[in-house]
Amino acid sequence: MRTAAILVRREWGLMWAAVRAGLAGRGWRAIPLTLTALCLIVLFQVAQQPRNRYWGHGLVQDIGFVRAADPWWLELARIPLSLFVPAADLPVWGALAQVLLVFGIAEITLGRRRTLLIAYVCTLAGVLYARIGIAIGPDGALGFPAADAQAVDTGPSGAVVGLAICLCLRFRAWFTGTLVIVAMVVEAVVKPDLAGKEHLVAIVAALAVSALSEFSALRRRRLSAGGGDGDAGRSGAPPAGT
């Protein structure tokens, strides 16, 4: 048990400390974005029920349904809300649990804007890949049959996968990150549908975002160090003989 506790603390200790510090004295007020996302998921789930087909389903379809067959401009306009439209063939509690856990941790530790950026980039990458895959066709390794162009492509799963990878990289939770990647690869192999491959694309997008963030942070540190040296040199003692 002691060894297990050490491993758990090593894997999730930094993340847990950051979450606890973010929640201290604020509670639910620390995650307004996550709470808004949960409310939207519940609202869209209720609205798209068959009994509400005369008003709710049509409204959700107009503002949140994404299909590869749609025009570019329409698809891009619907992507932001499509994150919160739960997939009709999956239990809504799964989407709620994923968003509460992953979005909540990300909002507290990465910040609201960065959480939204990563979620949108990973979702957008999956949507763009779907269009490319359908253009390739079923004969290509990365392609899809033309019928998938009419498939409704909604839900927060791509954003959740991308945020989970970014969190694992941020807090050096290597085992958890590896487990997420392996699970998504197995899913894509066992069930090679649109969603499975989009999750892999979300992982690639998250790795790219994290790499870019690390590069930017490293560049800022180098510039700061260089500026500091220059300032020290200018503020030092005058050369001998002056």
PyMOL commands that set and color helices and strands:
alter all, ss='L'
color gray80, all
select helices_A, chain A and resi 2-23+27-30+32-47+50-52+56-64+72-82+92-109+112-136+146-150+157-170+174-190+194-235
alter helices_A, ss='H'
color red, helices_A
deselect
rebuild
show_as cartoon
